[in-house]
Structures are given as C-alpha cells and as structure tokens.
Amino acid sequence: MIGNDGKPISKEMVRAAIAVYNRESRGSKEFAGIPRALVTILDNLAVGKTTYVKGADGQLQVSRRKDKSVVAG
C-alpha cells in the first residue's frame, strides 16, 4: 500500500488508517489523510468478506463485520 505521500506504509499505519475509517466522517481532516487506494478497497469490501492489504512489512487481513465496521486482523 502506498500512502498519499508516495511512500510505502507499514501494517501499523494501515491499522491506524482503518481505525480512522471506522471512526471519522468522510469530510473530516483525519479521513482525508487515509490513502485513496485503501478507501476504495474498504468501500468495496462486502459484509462478511475478507481481503488482504499489503503493507511495507507484510500482508494484513481485513474483514468487514455485520455492523459494517472494518477490522484488521
């Protein structure tokens, strides 16, 4: 995953971005800091489905729960 600054981001940074994705509204300044590619992946993730996001230091499993929140495992 490449960040908004063009540099690879770590798994911990992906986890932090997912926390912001779950917590903040789309118009907030914090939400604007999430990489656009990650927002697209998370928006298209269906309830009960899992995908993998590659960070600079390995893959991270990402799932959408029934309550429509996203969890990184």
Secondary structure by P-SEA (a helix, b strand, c coil): ccccccccccaaaaaaaaaaaacccccccccccccaaaaaaaaaccccbbbbbbcccbbbbbbbccccccccc
